[in-house]
Structure formats: C-alpha cells, structure tokens
Amino acid sequence: MSAIGGAWDWLTTGTNWSGAEGVPHRLSEHLYFSGVSLGIALVLSLPAAVVLGHYGKGGAVAVNISNIGRAVPTFAVLTLLLVAFGSGSDWPVIVSLVLFAVPPLVTNAYVGVREADRAVVEAARGMGMTDRQLLLRIELPLAFPLIWTGVRSAAVQVVATATLAAMAGFGGLGRIITAGFKRQITAEVVAGAVLVAVLALLVEAVFLVLERLLDPMRRRDRPGATSLSGVLSP
C-alpha cells in the first residue's frame, strides 16, 4: 500500500479521532499554541511598529532587532527556553512562536505606514488633521493591505512551525508525526503532515476572506460609503 493510501486509511479510522491522542484533541492543542502566540505577537508588534512608521524614527532599528527571530532556529530557541522554564510550562513553545511571528508583523506594519501615499498624508496635514487623525483616518487605511499581509504571513508560519512543539514533548498535530516515527508507521507520519498542511491552507484562506471584509479602503469603495477623497474634503 502506498504512503498516501495508508495515510487515507489512518485518517478515516474512527479510533484516530477520539481520546487524548485523537486528531480533535491534537488540533485543539495546535490551535491553542498558535492562537495565543499570534495574539501576543500582535499586541507586542503592531502598536509599536505603527507608531514608529508614523513618526519615521527608530524603525530600522526595530525591524533589525525583530528579524533576530528569523535568524535563530525556532527549535534551538525552544530547547533553550525548555531548559529555562521546564517542561511543565507552555511558555517555551509560546515564546518561541512569538519570536518567530514578530518579524513579518513589525516589518510590514512599519513599511506600510511609512510608505503610505505621502501626497495624501500631506494634503490631510494641510487641512489641519492632528497626528492621531492622520494615523487613524489616512495612514492606517492606506497601509492596511501590507499590514494584513504581515499578519496573514505570521499566522500561517506560526501554524506550520507549531508542529515543532511535539519534538520537545508538547502537544499539537506534530505529536501525530512524532508518534508515527516512533512506531515506524509511515502512514501516520504522512497523515500528520497532511493535517498540518491542510490547517495551514485553511488559515491562509480564512485570513484572505477577513482581508476582504476588513479592508477599510474596500468598504469605502462600496456604494454609499465614504471615500478617501470624502475624508479629505472640507
């Protein structure tokens, strides 16, 4: 039997979808690690990056510092944090994923705000808009597509990278893969990999839909909505 056929049999076997080792439980663990990590990364990254982009100061330093998370292997960070926090805490996984999620969030938010159409920004400033109004009503709407691309990229990367948590003894869909290696069951390994890939694709699709729903410029283009030119007009 091929690995794909064996993986299909594994995925369609009811016993693999129940209990502490079942797919739903492992999926809930995976989503917990991914969701908490992404949420913390958003809170830590976006406000600071947006403000730095607005004032144009310190952005290069912040981007370079945040990119350290890309340079250091996630599993190496996870191992070091495991020694520091111990295996009884979820923080080694969460902190590792936060460090991995921060770079695209900081970079895209800073660049998006900083490179918002300067002609529009200066026109708004000339009309007497305050810094707060400029940021909230002009720069953020213009920067939203690039900012959201960073959020979407971070979300997909975190979901995929959370699989490594299993290698340090934590939960998640990666446990299906490590269990398959331990038992030397190729079908189980492939099934776990398929589940992670499908989850990552679903997350990508959800964030694409959310982008269309949340983009303030798209909403302003709808009939009856206020356009950007309307915001700038007296």
C-alpha positions as CSV (number, residue, x, y, z in Angstrom):
1,M,0.0,0.0,0.0
2,S,1.3,3.5,-0.9
3,A,2.0,6.1,1.8
4,I,-0.9,8.2,0.5
5,G,-3.3,5.3,0.6
6,G,-2.1,4.3,4.1
7,A,-2.5,7.9,5.3
8,W,-6.0,8.0,4.0
9,D,-6.9,4.8,5.8
10,W,-5.4,6.3,9.0
11,L,-7.4,9.4,8.6
12,T,-10.6,7.5,8.0
13,T,-10.2,5.2,11.0
14,G,-12.5,6.3,13.8
15,T,-10.2,5.4,16.7
16,N,-7.7,8.0,15.5
17,W,-10.3,10.7,16.0
18,S,-11.1,10.1,19.7
19,G,-9.3,10.3,23.0
20,A,-6.3,12.2,24.2
21,E,-4.2,11.0,21.2
22,G,-7.0,11.7,18.7
23,V,-7.0,14.3,15.9
24,P,-9.5,16.7,17.5
25,H,-7.5,16.9,20.8
26,R,-4.2,17.4,19.0
27,L,-5.8,20.0,16.8
28,S,-7.1,21.9,19.8
29,E,-3.6,21.9,21.3
30,H,-2.2,23.2,18.0
31,L,-4.7,26.0,17.7
32,Y,-4.1,27.0,21.3
33,F,-0.4,27.3,20.9
34,S,-0.8,29.1,17.5
35,G,-3.6,31.4,18.6
36,V,-2.0,32.5,21.9
37,S,1.3,33.1,20.3
38,L,-0.1,35.1,17.4
39,G,-2.2,37.2,19.8
40,I,0.8,38.1,22.0
41,A,2.9,38.9,18.9
42,L,0.2,41.2,17.5
43,V,-0.1,43.1,20.8
44,L,3.7,43.4,21.1
45,S,4.4,44.3,17.5
46,L,1.7,46.3,15.8
47,P,1.2,49.3,18.1
48,A,4.9,50.0,18.3
49,A,5.6,49.4,14.6
50,V,2.6,51.6,13.5
51,V,3.8,54.5,15.8
52,L,7.3,54.2,14.6
53,G,6.1,54.2,11.0
54,H,4.0,57.3,11.6
55,Y,6.9,59.3,13.1
56,G,9.6,57.7,10.9
57,K,12.0,57.3,13.8
58,G,13.7,54.1,15.1
59,G,12.0,51.9,12.5
60,A,15.2,50.5,11.0
61,V,16.5,49.5,14.5
62,A,13.1,47.9,15.4
63,V,13.0,45.9,12.2
64,N,16.6,44.7,12.5
65,I,16.0,43.7,16.1
66,S,12.8,41.9,15.3
67,N,14.5,40.0,12.5
68,I,16.7,38.2,15.0
69,G,13.7,35.9,15.4
70,R,14.3,34.8,11.8
71,A,18.0,34.3,12.2
72,V,17.8,31.9,15.2
73,P,16.3,28.4,14.6
74,T,13.0,28.1,16.3
75,F,13.8,24.6,17.7
76,A,17.1,25.9,19.2
77,V,15.1,28.7,20.9
78,L,12.5,26.2,22.1
79,T,15.2,23.9,23.5
80,L,16.9,26.8,25.5
81,L,13.5,28.0,26.8
82,L,12.6,24.5,27.8
83,V,15.7,24.4,30.0
84,A,14.8,27.8,31.5
85,F,11.1,27.3,32.1
86,G,11.0,23.5,32.5
87,S,8.7,21.0,30.7
88,G,5.7,21.8,33.0
89,S,5.0,25.1,31.3
90,D,3.7,26.0,27.9
91,W,5.8,29.2,27.7
92,P,8.8,27.6,25.9
93,V,6.5,26.9,22.9
94,I,4.6,30.2,23.1
95,V,7.7,32.4,23.4
96,S,9.4,30.6,20.6
97,L,6.4,31.1,18.3
98,V,6.1,34.7,19.3
99,L,9.7,35.4,18.4
100,F,9.0,33.7,15.0
101,A,5.8,35.7,14.4
102,V,7.2,39.2,15.3
103,P,9.4,39.9,12.2
104,P,6.8,40.0,9.5
105,L,4.4,41.9,11.8
106,V,6.9,44.6,12.6
107,T,8.4,44.9,9.1
108,N,5.1,45.1,7.3
109,A,3.4,47.4,9.7
110,Y,6.3,49.9,9.8
111,V,6.8,49.9,6.0
112,G,3.1,50.0,5.3
113,V,2.5,53.1,7.5
114,R,5.8,54.8,6.5
115,E,5.1,54.3,2.7
116,A,1.5,55.5,2.8
117,D,0.9,57.9,-0.1
118,R,2.7,61.0,1.1
119,A,0.7,63.3,-1.1
120,V,-2.5,62.2,0.6
121,V,-0.9,62.4,4.0
122,E,0.4,65.9,3.4
123,A,-2.9,67.0,2.0
124,A,-4.6,65.8,5.1
125,R,-2.0,67.5,7.3
126,G,-2.5,70.7,5.4
127,M,-6.2,70.6,6.2
128,G,-5.3,70.7,9.9
129,M,-5.6,67.0,10.8
130,T,-3.9,66.0,14.0
131,D,-1.3,63.3,14.3
132,R,-4.0,61.0,15.7
133,Q,-6.4,61.7,12.9
134,L,-3.7,61.3,10.3
135,L,-2.8,57.9,11.6
136,L,-6.3,56.5,12.2
137,R,-8.1,58.0,9.2
138,I,-5.4,58.2,6.5
139,E,-2.2,56.2,7.1
140,L,-3.7,53.0,8.6
141,P,-6.4,52.6,5.9
142,L,-3.7,53.1,3.2
143,A,-1.3,50.7,5.0
144,F,-3.9,48.0,5.8
145,P,-3.2,45.7,2.9
146,L,0.5,45.5,3.7
147,I,-0.1,45.2,7.4
148,W,-2.6,42.4,6.9
149,T,-0.2,40.6,4.6
150,G,2.2,40.5,7.5
151,V,-0.5,39.3,9.9
152,R,-1.5,36.5,7.4
153,S,2.1,35.5,6.8
154,A,2.8,35.3,10.6
155,A,-0.4,33.3,11.2
156,V,0.5,30.7,8.5
157,Q,4.1,30.5,9.7
158,V,3.1,30.0,13.3
159,V,0.6,27.3,12.5
160,A,3.3,25.4,10.4
161,T,6.1,26.0,13.0
162,A,4.0,24.9,16.0
163,T,4.5,21.4,14.7
164,L,8.0,21.5,16.2
165,A,6.5,21.7,19.7
166,A,6.0,17.9,19.5
167,M,9.7,17.4,19.2
168,A,10.1,18.9,22.7
169,G,7.3,16.7,24.2
170,F,4.5,19.3,23.8
171,G,1.1,18.7,22.1
172,G,-0.3,19.7,18.8
173,L,-0.6,17.9,15.4
174,G,3.1,17.4,15.4
175,R,2.6,14.6,18.0
176,I,0.9,12.5,15.3
177,I,4.0,12.8,13.2
178,T,6.4,12.0,16.0
179,A,4.3,9.1,17.1
180,G,4.4,7.8,13.6
181,F,8.2,8.0,13.6
182,K,8.4,6.3,17.0
183,R,6.2,3.5,15.9
184,Q,7.7,3.4,12.4
185,I,4.3,3.8,10.8
186,T,4.8,5.8,7.6
187,A,1.1,6.2,7.1
188,E,0.7,8.0,10.4
189,V,3.6,10.3,9.7
190,V,2.1,11.3,6.3
191,A,-1.3,11.7,7.9
192,G,0.1,14.1,10.4
193,A,1.9,16.1,7.7
194,V,-1.3,16.3,5.7
195,L,-3.3,17.6,8.6
196,V,-0.7,20.3,9.3
197,A,-0.7,21.3,5.6
198,V,-4.5,21.4,5.4
199,L,-4.7,23.5,8.6
200,A,-2.1,26.0,7.2
201,L,-4.1,26.3,3.9
202,L,-7.3,26.8,5.8
203,V,-5.8,29.6,7.9
204,E,-4.5,31.2,4.8
205,A,-8.0,31.1,3.2
206,V,-9.6,32.5,6.4
207,F,-7.2,35.4,6.5
208,L,-7.8,36.2,2.9
209,V,-11.5,36.3,3.4
210,L,-11.0,38.5,6.5
211,E,-8.8,40.9,4.5
212,R,-11.7,41.5,2.0
213,L,-14.1,42.0,4.8
214,L,-11.9,44.3,7.0
215,D,-10.0,46.4,4.5
216,P,-11.3,50.0,5.1
217,M,-10.5,51.0,1.6
218,R,-12.8,48.3,0.2
219,R,-15.5,49.4,2.5
220,R,-15.2,53.0,1.4
221,D,-15.5,51.9,-2.2
222,R,-18.9,50.3,-1.6
223,P,-22.0,52.3,-2.7
224,G,-22.9,54.8,0.0
225,A,-19.6,54.6,1.8
226,T,-17.3,57.5,2.4
227,S,-14.3,57.5,0.1
228,L,-10.8,58.7,1.0
229,S,-11.4,61.8,-1.0
230,G,-14.5,62.4,1.0
231,V,-12.5,62.2,4.2
232,L,-10.1,64.8,2.8
233,S,-12.7,67.1,1.5
234,P,-13.8,70.0,3.8
